[in-house]
Each structure stands twice: as structure tokens, then as C-alpha cells.
């Protein structure tokens, strides 16, 4: 290895973590999970880290799975044998037929929700879902505004998925939004539409030069029907989750996107419209921080990807980028867009750890690196001659960042080795792969408890095979 830099994690004062909790261990060939009363799964990068797979695994021994932010501008993919489940709004726990809840922090498109629920029914899965009455509802004009603003920004566009999520959150802040409680009540829905429809028709036509291809009556008919269909799902999610935790039930909290897309702390303005960090669960569900701090799992892809515009210090191009993109199937679950790819970025992960307080890390897609002869990890940046071990607070600094890399020998994870990893666990991992992971663990001073090396549920092993 070369280029380790001059400081260790301890020298930089990186916060320690709680190594006492264990997620996964192997018993013969079976993967067994232990879930504490409250567990949170957080994306540590730009999203698309593989959160859905881990949530699906952890959901097996959870009583509840709760989504607390984001909308259908993101997606989780869960692979179960020959079935692929692509979820955009529903918590990943629905595949395990667990009680699933959507908190008030979610921006909800009922049209998309119906499609997802109907799709699961076709695969034999009945959804046990509760939706908070305070959820903001995505209306058709939100899509029009999203498209219009992106087009108006031209080459400076944010690169949104154009699903209307941002404008919906803007309505919440402007206090004119339509909530789930309004959706399920025809009288209130009509009253809301009497203001919102003409208001946004004027905005779209006169400012964005976008015309509605739907009438107010058509919107009312479509959305009132959806409200009737989903009315029985209305649930005070805050109350239910708090009661469950007080009773000692196991609750798994799930977010969308990743920390570097946080509306405040991410690469603003190239961010999402909500907060994908651990602290957002308190307001996105309505619970005390004391009830979510027991286990916070940071999901770290073994390399880095990003969708849309914005800074990306370790981005690569050419043959290596094409190899990673194709090997990792790096195309958006929601849009199908090709993701930008790059090397693992430790300054980014240090900031993510600082904001979220990870108690442990799960490494995903390690197998995608298989076959690359030389691997790089950015251990710090050089910005105008100064070393930055943490991600800078502003894009104008990030734009000047020159990553300093540590170099690692490549490794191989083929089908036969995957089988051995399932049987023997972490000890069967290639020694060069272990060095790659151990460097990450040391630099972040957070234990890596889980390693994923494939798309299937059981393509996962623990670093520690003993029972906790």
C-alpha cells in the first residue's frame, strides 16, 4: 500500500463507536440476524448503497419497518431467488410481509403507491401498511413544476428525477400542501383543490410556460378514488411506533437516498429535498432521539456512485468506469439513468459518520470490485495545498479538491468463492479484500460488521462468526 498520509484516525480525533452489537452471524450455512429494539439503516454516500437488501435481511426478525423520509424519487431493489422487487415508497419490509409504516416525513404519491401495492399483490404479497395522516401528497402539478424548473435552469439543472418530490416538500414549507388526511376525506380534498388547482395553473402557465393537460375535475376524480382505496391505512404512525418501542417491539427505521444528498449538509444545491440522516427520523416519524440511538448502521458501497449533477471528487471515467457501472448494474431503480462512478471516498464517509453517529458499518457490492488489478481509496483531499480529512462544507471548496489515494491490490470473488463465503463467513474472504476492508475500518474507527458480496439475500456474511 502507498500514500497512507501522515495521520491515523486516532490522531484526527475520529469519534469512536459502540462495538458491542452484532448484526449477523453464520450458523452452518444459514444467515441469522439479531435485531435490537431499534435499528436504523442509513445511506452513507450519495444513495444507491444497497440499503434495501440489508433492510430486507434485518426485517426478518423485526416487528415493524418504518420509512421516515423521501419520496418515489428513490428506490430500493430486493432480490429473492428469481424475483426482483423494486420499491419506491413502500418500506422494504413489505417483502417479508411485516407491518410497514410510512411516516409524516415522506412525500407520498398515491398513484405510485397503488402501482407498487398492485404489483406486490400479483406476486402473492399482501401489504400490511399504515400511513401517517400528516404525509404530504404529491399532486400532478408538482410533476409539472419539477419539469419546468429543471428546464428553466438549463445546464445548471439539479438533475432531479422529476417526480414532483421537491415541489411537494416546498408546499409543506409554504403551508399550502395537501396531506394524507385530506386525501381520504372528499370534502376536504375538494376544498384544497379549489385553491391549489387554479393557483398552480397560473404559476405553471405564466411563470414556467407549462400548461396542464388535466382538469380540476379529473384530479378530484382520480385522487378521491385513491383516497377511498387507502383510507383504511390511515394510522397515527408516531403514536403506533412509540407504543411499539415502549412494549419492547423490534422496529427497523429505513430512509432513502444518502447522507451527501441531505438538504442542509449535502452538496447543496445538488441535493434532495429532505434529510436522509439519522436525526431526521425523529421528526419524520415523531419520536424522541433517545429511542433511535441504539443501533445506527451506515451502509457503505465498496466504491462510490452518484446520480445527477453535483461535485464528485473521486469520479472516474473510461474503461474502469464502464467496468464498475456494468458489473454493479449501476442504473437508477427509479429512472434507469446510468450512475456516475468513482473510488471510495473516506473524507465523505468521515463526515457521514460525524452526522449520523454510526455504531457499525455494512459494506455492500464488494464483489463488483472483483477483477480490478489496482484499487484506490481516497484518504484525504488536497485543497490549495492544505490537507482536508473531512468533506468540505461548500461546493466551491469541493471543486478544488484533489484526492490523495491509498493503493490496494485487487482481489477476486467468483461464484465458487461466494459459495465458500456463505459456508465459512468472513474468514474465507481473499486476504487482499480483507486489507481493503480493514483500512476502511481503521480510518473511520467504526467496526465493519457485515459484508455483502452479491445481490441475493444470503450473499452476505459477518466479520464475526461468534454468537453475541
C-alpha positions in Angstrom: 0.0 0.0 0.0 1.1 3.6 -0.7 0.1 7.1 0.4 -1.3 6.5 3.8 -0.8 10.1 4.8 0.6 11.5 8.0 -2.2 10.9 10.5 -4.1 8.0 11.9 -7.8 8.0 12.7 -6.9 8.4 16.4 -4.6 11.4 15.6 -7.5 13.2 14.0 -9.8 12.5 16.9 -12.4 10.5 15.0 -15.2 9.6 17.3 -15.3 6.0 18.4 -18.3 3.7 18.2 -20.1 1.1 20.1 -18.8 -2.3 19.0 -21.0 -4.3 21.4 -23.8 -5.0 19.0 -23.7 -7.7 16.3 -25.9 -7.8 13.3 -25.2 -11.0 11.5 -23.5 -14.3 12.2 -23.3 -17.6 10.4 -24.6 -20.9 11.8 -23.5 -23.6 9.4 -24.9 -22.3 6.0 -27.7 -20.2 7.5 -27.6 -16.5 7.9 -29.1 -15.5 11.3 -29.9 -11.9 12.3 -30.1 -10.3 15.6 -32.2 -7.0 15.7 -32.2 -4.9 18.8 -35.4 -2.9 19.8 -34.5 0.0 17.5 -32.3 -0.3 14.4 -31.7 2.4 11.8 -30.3 1.9 8.3 -28.6 4.9 6.7 -27.0 5.6 3.4 -23.6 7.0 3.9 -22.8 8.3 0.4 -24.9 9.7 -2.5 -27.6 7.0 -2.2 -27.9 3.7 -4.0 -25.6 2.0 -1.4 -27.8 -1.2 -1.2 -29.9 -0.2 1.8 -32.9 -2.2 0.5 -31.1 -5.5 0.7 -29.9 -5.1 4.3 -33.3 -3.8 5.4 -34.9 -6.9 3.8 -32.5 -9.1 5.7 -33.0 -7.3 9.0 -36.7 -7.2 8.6 -36.9 -11.0 9.1 -36.6 -10.5 12.8 -38.2 -7.1 13.1 -41.8 -6.5 14.1 -42.1 -3.2 12.2 -40.3 -1.5 9.3 -40.8 2.3 9.2 -39.9 4.7 6.3 -39.3 8.2 7.6 -38.3 10.5 4.6 -38.0 10.9 0.9 -40.5 10.0 -1.9 -40.6 8.0 -5.0 -37.6 9.8 -6.3 -35.5 6.9 -4.9 -35.8 3.2 -4.9 -34.8 0.0 -3.2 -34.2 -3.2 -5.0 -34.6 -6.5 -3.2 -33.7 -9.8 -4.9 -35.3 -13.0 -3.7 -34.3 -16.0 -5.8 -35.7 -15.4 -9.2 -37.9 -12.5 -8.1 -36.8 -8.8 -8.2 -38.8 -6.3 -6.1 -38.3 -2.6 -7.0 -39.8 -0.4 -4.3 -40.0 3.4 -4.4 -42.4 4.2 -1.5 -43.1 1.1 0.4 -40.7 0.1 3.2 -38.5 -2.9 2.2 -40.1 -4.9 5.0 -43.2 -5.5 2.9 -41.4 -8.2 1.0 -41.2 -10.1 4.4 -44.9 -9.3 5.0 -44.1 -7.3 8.1 -46.2 -4.4 9.5 -44.9 -1.5 7.5 -45.4 2.2 8.2 -44.9 5.4 6.2 -44.1 8.4 8.5 -45.0 12.0 8.1 -41.6 12.9 6.7 -42.4 11.0 3.4 -43.6 12.8 0.3 -46.3 10.4 -0.9 -47.5 10.0 -4.5 -50.7 7.8 -4.1 -50.6 7.0 -7.9 -47.2 5.3 -7.5 -48.2 3.7 -4.2 -51.2 2.0 -5.9 -48.9 0.6 -8.6 -46.5 -0.8 -6.1 -49.2 -2.4 -4.0 -50.9 -3.9 -7.0 -47.6 -5.2 -8.3 -46.9 -7.0 -5.0 -50.4 -8.5 -5.0 -49.6 -10.0 -8.3 -46.6 -11.7 -6.7 -48.7 -13.0 -3.8 -47.7 -10.4 -1.2 -50.4 -8.7 0.8 -49.2 -5.4 2.2 -49.8 -4.6 5.9 -49.4 -0.8 5.6 -50.1 2.2 7.8 -49.7 5.8 6.5 -49.4 8.8 8.7 -52.3 11.4 8.2 -49.7 14.2 8.1 -47.9 12.9 5.0 -47.7 15.4 2.2 -49.3 14.3 -1.0 -47.7 14.7 -4.5 -50.2 16.2 -6.9 -50.0 16.3 -10.7 -48.9 20.0 -10.7 -45.9 19.1 -8.6 -44.6 17.0 -11.6 -45.2 19.9 -14.0 -43.3 22.3 -11.7 -40.4 19.9 -11.3 -40.0 19.5 -15.0 -40.5 23.2 -15.7 -37.9 24.3 -13.1 -35.3 21.8 -14.4 -35.8 23.0 -18.0 -35.6 26.7 -16.9 -32.2 26.0 -15.2 -30.9 24.5 -18.4 -27.3 23.4 -18.0 -27.4 24.4 -14.3 -30.2 22.0 -13.6 -30.1 19.9 -10.4 -30.7 16.6 -12.1 -33.9 15.7 -10.2 -35.9 12.6 -11.1 -38.8 15.0 -12.0 -41.2 13.1 -9.8 -42.5 16.2 -8.1 -41.0 15.5 -4.7 -39.2 18.8 -4.2 -42.2 20.9 -5.1 -44.3 18.8 -2.7 -41.9 19.5 0.2 -42.0 23.2 -0.8 -45.8 23.2 -0.4 -45.3 21.8 3.1 -42.9 24.7 4.0 -45.4 27.1 2.4 -48.2 25.6 4.4 -50.5 25.0 1.4 -49.9 21.3 1.0 -52.5 18.6 0.7 -51.9 15.9 3.3 -53.0 12.2 3.5 -55.7 13.2 6.0 -57.1 15.5 3.3 -56.8 12.8 0.6 -59.1 10.4 2.4 -61.8 13.0 3.0 -63.6 14.0 -0.2 -64.9 17.3 1.3 -61.5 18.5 2.5 -59.9 17.3 -0.7 -62.3 19.4 -2.8 -61.7 22.4 -0.6 -58.0 22.1 -1.0 -58.3 21.6 -4.8 -60.4 24.8 -5.1 -57.4 26.8 -4.0 -54.4 24.7 -5.2 -55.5 23.9 -8.7 -56.1 27.5 -10.0 -53.1 28.8 -8.0 -50.7 26.3 -9.6 -52.3 26.5 -13.0 -51.4 30.2 -13.0 -47.9 29.6 -11.7 -47.2 26.9 -14.3 -48.7 28.8 -17.3 -47.5 32.3 -16.5 -44.0 31.6 -15.0 -42.9 28.3 -16.3 -44.8 28.3 -19.6 -46.2 24.9 -18.8 -49.8 24.0 -19.5 -51.9 21.5 -17.6 -53.2 18.5 -19.5 -55.6 17.7 -16.7 -58.7 19.4 -15.3 -59.6 20.0 -11.7 -62.5 17.6 -12.0 -60.1 14.9 -13.4 -57.7 15.4 -10.5 -60.6 15.2 -8.0 -62.0 12.0 -9.5 -58.6 10.3 -9.6 -57.4 11.3 -6.1 -60.7 10.9 -4.3 -60.8 7.3 -5.6 -57.2 6.8 -4.3 -58.3 8.3 -1.0 -61.2 5.8 -0.7 -58.8 2.9 -1.5 -56.2 3.9 1.1 -58.5 5.3 3.8 -58.2 2.1 6.0 -54.4 2.6 6.0 -54.6 5.9 7.9 -52.6 5.4 11.0 -51.1 7.8 13.6 -47.6 6.4 12.9 -45.9 8.5 15.6 -48.3 7.0 18.2 -48.0 3.4 16.9 -44.2 3.5 16.8 -43.8 5.0 20.2 -46.2 2.4 21.7 -44.4 -0.4 20.0 -41.0 0.7 21.3 -42.4 1.1 24.8 -43.6 -2.5 24.6 -40.1 -3.7 23.5 -41.1 -4.5 19.9 -38.3 -4.5 17.3 -38.6 -1.5 15.0 -36.4 -1.0 11.9 -36.1 2.5 10.6 -35.5 3.0 6.9 -34.6 6.1 5.0 -34.0 6.8 1.3 -31.1 8.4 -0.6 -27.8 9.1 1.1 -26.2 11.5 3.6 -24.4 13.6 1.0 -27.8 14.4 -0.5 -29.1 15.9 2.7 -30.8 19.2 2.1 -28.7 21.0 4.6 -25.4 19.1 4.9 -25.1 17.6 1.4 -23.6 19.1 -1.8 -26.3 21.9 -1.9 -28.0 22.7 -4.2 -27.3 19.3 -5.8 -29.2 17.5 -3.1 -32.6 16.0 -2.3 -35.5 17.9 -0.7 -35.4 16.0 2.6 -33.0 14.8 5.3 -31.6 11.2 4.8 -29.7 11.4 8.0 -30.3 9.6 11.3 -31.6 12.7 13.1 -34.4 13.1 10.6 -36.1 10.0 11.9 -37.2 11.9 15.0 -39.3 14.4 13.0 -40.0 12.1 10.1 -41.8 9.7 12.4 -42.4 11.7 15.6 -40.2 10.0 18.2 -37.6 11.0 20.7 -33.9 10.8 19.7 -33.5 8.5 22.8 -35.5 5.8 21.1 -33.4 5.6 17.9 -29.9 5.7 19.1 -29.3 2.1 20.0 -28.0 0.9 16.6 -27.3 3.1 13.5 -25.9 1.1 10.6 -24.0 3.0 7.9 -24.4 1.4 4.5 -21.2 1.9 2.5 -20.9 0.8 -1.1 -17.4 -0.6 -1.7 -16.9 2.2 -4.2 -18.9 5.5 -4.8 -21.7 6.3 -7.2 -23.8 9.4 -7.9 -26.9 10.1 -10.0 -27.5 13.6 -11.4 -25.4 16.7 -11.2 -23.1 17.9 -8.5 -19.5 17.5 -7.3 -17.9 14.1 -7.1 -14.2 14.3 -6.2 -13.3 10.6 -6.8 -15.2 10.2 -10.1 -13.6 8.2 -12.8 -14.2 7.7 -16.5 -13.2 5.5 -19.3 -12.9 1.7 -19.2 -12.6 1.4 -15.4 -15.8 3.4 -15.0 -17.6 1.3 -17.6 -16.5 -1.9 -15.9 -17.8 -0.8 -12.5 -21.1 0.6 -13.9 -21.8 -2.7 -15.7 -20.5 -5.1 -13.1 -22.5 -3.2 -10.4 -25.6 -2.7 -12.6 -25.3 1.0 -11.7 -28.5 2.2 -13.3 -31.2 4.0 -11.3 -34.0 2.0 -9.8 -36.4 4.9 -10.4 -35.2 6.5 -13.6 -32.9 3.9 -15.2 -30.2 6.6 -15.6 -26.6 5.5 -15.7 -24.9 6.4 -12.4 -21.6 8.2 -12.3 -18.9 6.0 -10.6 -15.7 6.5 -8.7 -13.4 5.3 -6.0 -14.3 5.0 -2.3 -14.1 8.4 -0.6 -13.0 8.5 3.1 -13.5 12.2 3.6 -17.1 11.8 2.6 -17.5 8.8 4.9 -15.9 10.7 7.9 -18.5 13.5 7.5 -21.3 10.9 7.1 -20.2 9.2 10.3 -20.0 12.5 12.2 -23.5 13.5 11.1 -25.2 10.1 11.8 -23.1 8.5 14.6 -22.7 5.1 13.1 -22.4 2.2 15.6 -21.4 -0.1 12.8 -20.9 -0.3 9.0 -22.2 -2.7 6.4 -20.1 -2.9 3.2 -22.1 -3.7 0.0 -21.2 -4.7 -3.5 -17.7 -5.9 -2.6 -17.9 -8.4 -5.5 -18.2 -5.6 -8.0 -14.5 -4.7 -7.4 -13.5 -8.3 -8.3 -11.1 -8.5 -11.1 -9.7 -4.9 -10.9 -5.9 -5.2 -10.6 -5.4 -2.0 -8.6 -7.9 -0.4 -6.2 -7.8 3.1 -4.8 -9.3 4.7 -1.7 -9.2 8.5 -1.2 -7.9 9.0 2.3 -7.8 12.8 2.2 -8.0 15.8 -0.1 -5.5 18.5 -1.0 -7.2 21.9 -1.4 -4.9 24.8 -2.2 -2.0 22.9 -0.6 -3.8 22.0 2.6 -5.0 18.6 3.7 -8.7 18.0 4.3 -9.5 14.7 6.0 -13.2 15.6 6.2 -15.6 16.6 3.4 -15.6 20.4 2.9 -18.7 22.3 3.8 -19.1 24.1 0.4 -19.0 23.1 -3.2 -16.5 25.8 -4.2 -14.0 24.0 -1.9 -15.0 20.5 -3.1 -14.4 21.7 -6.7 -10.8 22.4 -5.8 -10.3 19.1 -4.0 -7.6 16.8 -5.4 -8.0 13.3 -3.8 -4.9 11.7 -2.3 -5.2 7.9 -2.8 -4.0 4.8 -0.9 -3.5 1.9 -3.3 -4.5 -1.7 -2.8 -4.0 -4.9 -4.7 -7.1 -6.3 -6.4 -8.9 -9.4 -5.4 -11.3 -12.0 -6.9 -14.8 -13.1 -5.7 -16.1 -15.6 -8.2 -19.1 -18.0 -7.9 -17.1 -20.7 -6.1 -15.7 -18.1 -3.6 -19.2 -16.7 -3.0 -20.4 -20.2 -2.1 -17.4 -20.6 0.3 -18.2 -17.2 1.9 -21.8 -18.4 2.6 -20.5 -21.5 4.3 -17.5 -20.2 6.2 -18.1 -16.5 6.6 -15.6 -13.6 6.6 -12.6 -15.9 7.2 -13.0 -17.2 3.6 -12.5 -13.8 2.1 -9.5 -13.1 -0.1 -6.6 -11.6 2.0 -6.4 -8.6 -0.3 -10.1 -7.9 0.2 -9.6 -8.1 3.9 -6.8 -5.5 3.8 -9.1 -3.2 1.8 -11.9 -3.5 4.4 -9.6 -3.3 7.4 -8.2 0.0 6.1 -11.7 1.5 5.9 -12.5 0.2 9.4 -9.3 1.7 10.9 -9.6 5.0 9.2 -13.3 5.5 10.2 -12.8 3.9 13.6 -16.2 2.2 13.2 -16.4 -1.6 13.1 -17.5 -3.3 9.8 -19.9 -6.0 10.9 -21.5 -7.0 7.6 -20.1 -7.6 4.1 -22.4 -8.1 1.1 -20.9 -9.8 -2.0 -23.9 -10.4 -4.3 -27.5 -9.4 -4.9 -29.2 -12.4 -3.2 -30.4 -12.3 0.4 -27.8 -14.8 1.5 -24.9 -13.3 -0.4 -23.9 -11.7 2.9 -21.5 -12.6 5.7 -20.5 -11.4 9.1 -17.0 -10.4 10.1 -17.5 -12.1 13.4 -18.9 -15.7 13.4 -19.4 -15.9 17.2 -22.9 -15.6 18.7 -23.4 -12.3 20.6 
